[in-house]
Amino acid sequence: MSGWIENDESTIPLNIAFDVDGTLIHQVGEAEDTPRYDVIAIFHFYKNLGYNMFIWSGGGVSYAQRWSQKLGLKAKIIEKGSFQPDLVFDDMNVNLGIVNIRV
């Protein structure tokens, strides 16, 4: 099964988190921020494989929620760093997930 870890006890979907500023959007200024369609395509790729998707931002949950809605991305919105996902996408060098990918 794509998007799942299989072990002796159960099949567990992977958790993947995406940051907002600099990752899902180019942060130029409030009126000029633009989507990063290349990263959004990666989001949709993993979402379509059945992964648990999370969006977070250092700007807070409401900020992440606002951008998630603007971009039409369906994910659980959480506080940045509130747990350790399997995979994290961020524009900065971070150590927030088991695997961290700088985009």
Summary of the structure (lengths in Angstrom):
residues: 103
radius of gyration: 13.6
end to end distance: 26.5
largest distance: 50.4
contacts: 293
relative contact order: 0.23
helix: 22%
strand: 30%
